[in-house]
Amino acid sequence: MTESGSNDGRLDTIRVVVVDDQPLERTGNALILDSDDEIEVVAEAGNGVDAIAAVARTRPDVVLMDVRMPVMDGLTATGVIAERHPGARVIVLTTFDLDEYAFGALRVGASAFLLKSTKPAALIDAVKTVASGSAVAAPRLTSKLIEHYLQRSPTRAEDAEAVLDILSPRERDVFAAIVRGLSNAEIGDALVLAPSTVKSHVNAIFAKLALRDRVQAVILGYELGLATRA
């Protein structure tokens, strides 16, 4: 494993920072990821403060973030990283499938959520998926987490029309499909749109609603009560 702030000569390599306060967990995940030819672990950190410094220093594509850590937890660190380094995608790791810390991390900018019991091949696949920009065409576990916690909070249904007014009629259709967890290909099939057209609509929606990725879109949709309409 190297620690570098440059992508020179490694244009296709996915650069990852691994963050966990447990050395065995951290080293194990780093070794798993480094075993793949397309991934390079550029730094490791044992708490949120060190994670923020490592991201600033190495400019990774993906951060694998534990949520429960001393000094600074993963939720706080994720929010800082999302604000300061929007190009770095964060995957939060936790022991429990319905973890309020993990949900909080999704709300402040994480792109995906995985259990620590995730198998090595699935971990590698998740890093590649998030790095590709696909982020979440919402995996069932992430959707379950979002739904569980937002069911306990009042929806902002009264705000829905104001949000939708910003979007064109077709963008509204695409946004509703994103909230349902459809991928771009599935949206194209459902709405009879070319892949390039779907991508253009998705980018426009994210820009108009100031959304980071599909996870943020799904959370907003649930908050606005759109999930029940979709």
C-alpha positions in Angstrom: 0.0 0.0 0.0 1.2 3.4 -0.9 0.3 6.9 0.3 0.3 9.4 -2.6 -1.4 12.5 -3.5 -1.1 11.9 -7.3 -2.8 9.7 -9.8 0.2 9.8 -12.2 0.4 6.6 -14.1 -2.7 5.2 -12.4 -5.5 6.8 -14.2 -7.7 3.7 -14.0 -6.9 2.9 -10.4 -9.5 3.5 -7.7 -7.8 5.2 -4.8 -9.2 4.3 -1.4 -8.8 5.5 2.2 -9.8 2.9 4.8 -11.0 4.2 8.2 -11.6 2.0 11.2 -10.5 2.3 14.9 -10.0 -1.5 15.1 -6.5 -2.2 13.6 -7.5 -5.8 12.5 -10.6 -4.6 10.8 -8.8 -1.8 9.1 -5.9 -3.9 7.9 -8.1 -6.7 6.8 -10.3 -4.4 4.6 -7.2 -2.7 3.2 -5.7 -6.1 2.3 -8.9 -7.2 0.6 -9.2 -4.1 -1.4 -5.5 -4.0 -2.3 -5.8 -7.5 -3.6 -7.8 -6.2 -6.6 -5.7 -4.9 -9.5 -8.1 -1.9 -10.0 -8.0 -0.7 -6.4 -5.1 1.0 -4.4 -5.4 1.7 -0.7 -3.6 5.0 -0.4 -4.0 5.6 3.3 -5.5 4.2 6.5 -6.9 6.1 9.5 -8.2 5.1 13.0 -10.6 8.0 13.7 -12.5 10.7 11.9 -9.9 13.5 12.5 -7.2 11.4 10.9 -9.6 10.4 8.1 -10.2 14.0 7.2 -6.5 14.7 7.1 -5.8 11.5 5.0 -8.5 12.5 2.5 -7.1 16.0 2.2 -3.6 14.6 1.7 -4.3 11.8 -0.8 -7.5 12.9 -2.6 -9.0 9.4 -2.9 -11.9 8.3 -5.0 -13.6 6.3 -2.2 -13.5 6.4 1.6 -14.4 3.2 3.5 -15.7 4.7 6.8 -16.4 3.1 10.1 -19.2 5.0 11.9 -18.4 4.3 15.6 -14.9 5.6 16.5 -13.2 7.7 19.2 -12.0 11.3 18.8 -14.4 11.9 15.9 -17.1 9.5 14.7 -17.7 8.5 11.1 -20.9 10.5 10.8 -19.1 13.8 11.6 -16.1 12.9 9.5 -18.4 12.0 6.5 -20.1 15.4 6.7 -16.8 17.2 6.6 -15.4 15.1 3.8 -18.6 15.5 1.7 -18.4 19.3 2.1 -14.7 19.8 1.5 -14.0 17.0 -1.0 -17.1 16.3 -3.0 -15.2 14.1 -5.4 -14.5 11.5 -2.6 -17.4 9.0 -2.3 -17.9 7.6 1.2 -19.1 4.1 2.0 -20.1 3.7 5.6 -19.5 0.4 7.4 -21.4 -0.7 10.5 -22.2 -3.9 12.5 -26.0 -3.3 12.5 -28.3 -3.2 9.6 -30.5 -0.5 11.1 -27.9 1.8 12.6 -28.8 5.4 13.2 -25.2 6.5 12.9 -25.1 4.9 9.4 -28.4 6.6 8.4 -27.0 9.9 9.7 -23.9 9.4 7.5 -26.1 8.9 4.5 -28.0 12.1 5.2 -24.8 14.1 5.4 -23.2 12.8 2.2 -22.3 9.1 2.3 -23.0 7.3 -1.0 -23.6 3.8 0.3 -24.0 1.7 3.4 -22.5 -1.8 4.1 -22.5 -4.3 6.9 -19.1 -5.2 8.4 -20.1 -8.8 7.7 -20.1 -8.1 3.9 -18.1 -10.7 2.0 -14.8 -9.6 0.4 -16.1 -9.9 -3.2 -19.1 -7.7 -2.3 -16.9 -5.1 -0.6 -14.7 -4.9 -3.7 -17.8 -4.6 -5.9 -19.3 -1.9 -3.8 -16.1 0.2 -4.0 -16.1 -0.1 -7.8 -19.8 0.7 -8.1 -19.5 3.8 -5.9 -16.3 4.9 -7.7 -18.0 4.6 -11.1 -20.5 7.2 -10.1 -23.4 4.7 -9.9 -23.4 5.3 -6.2 -26.7 3.8 -5.3 -29.4 2.6 -7.5 -30.5 2.0 -4.2 -29.4 -1.3 -2.7 -32.0 -3.1 -0.7 -30.2 -2.7 2.6 -29.7 1.1 2.1 -33.3 1.5 1.1 -34.4 -0.4 4.1 -32.3 1.8 6.4 -33.7 5.0 4.8 -37.2 3.8 5.1 -36.9 2.6 8.7 -35.6 5.9 10.0 -37.7 8.2 7.9 -40.9 6.4 8.9 -40.2 7.7 12.4 -40.1 11.3 11.2 -42.9 13.4 9.8 -42.7 13.8 6.0 -42.5 17.2 4.4 -45.3 16.5 2.0 -46.3 20.1 2.0 -42.9 20.9 0.5 -43.2 18.4 -2.3 -45.0 20.6 -4.8 -42.5 23.4 -4.3 -39.7 21.0 -5.0 -41.4 19.5 -8.0 -42.1 22.9 -9.5 -38.3 23.3 -10.0 -38.3 20.3 -12.3 -39.7 19.8 -15.7 -42.6 17.3 -16.1 -40.1 14.7 -17.5 -37.6 15.4 -14.8 -40.4 14.8 -12.2 -41.0 11.3 -13.8 -37.3 10.5 -13.6 -37.0 11.8 -10.0 -39.9 9.6 -9.0 -38.2 6.6 -10.7 -35.0 7.4 -8.8 -36.9 7.4 -5.5 -38.2 4.0 -6.4 -34.7 2.8 -6.7 -34.6 2.3 -10.5 -31.2 2.4 -12.3 -30.7 4.5 -15.4 -31.3 1.5 -17.6 -34.5 0.7 -15.8 -35.7 4.3 -16.0 -35.0 4.3 -19.8 -37.1 1.1 -20.2 -39.9 2.4 -18.0 -40.1 5.9 -19.6 -39.0 4.9 -23.1 -35.9 7.2 -23.0 -32.5 6.8 -24.5 -29.6 6.2 -22.0 -28.1 9.5 -22.8 -31.4 11.3 -22.2 -31.9 9.6 -18.9 -28.4 10.6 -17.8 -29.0 14.2 -18.9 -32.2 14.3 -16.9 -30.6 12.8 -13.8 -27.7 15.3 -13.9 -30.2 18.2 -14.3 -32.2 16.9 -11.3 -29.1 16.7 -9.1 -28.0 20.2 -10.1 -31.5 21.8 -9.6 -32.1 20.1 -6.2 -28.4 20.3 -5.0 -28.1 16.6 -4.6 -24.8 14.7 -4.3 -26.0 11.4 -5.7 -28.8 8.9 -5.8 -28.8 8.2 -2.1 -29.5 11.9 -1.5 -32.3 11.8 -4.0 -33.9 8.8 -2.4 -33.7 10.4 1.1 -35.2 13.6 -0.2 -38.0 11.7 -2.0 -38.8 9.8 1.2 -38.7 13.0 3.3 -41.1 14.6 0.8 -43.5 11.7 1.0 -42.9 10.9 -2.7 -42.0 7.2 -2.0 -45.6 6.5 -1.3 -46.7 8.2 -4.5 -44.1 6.5 -6.7 
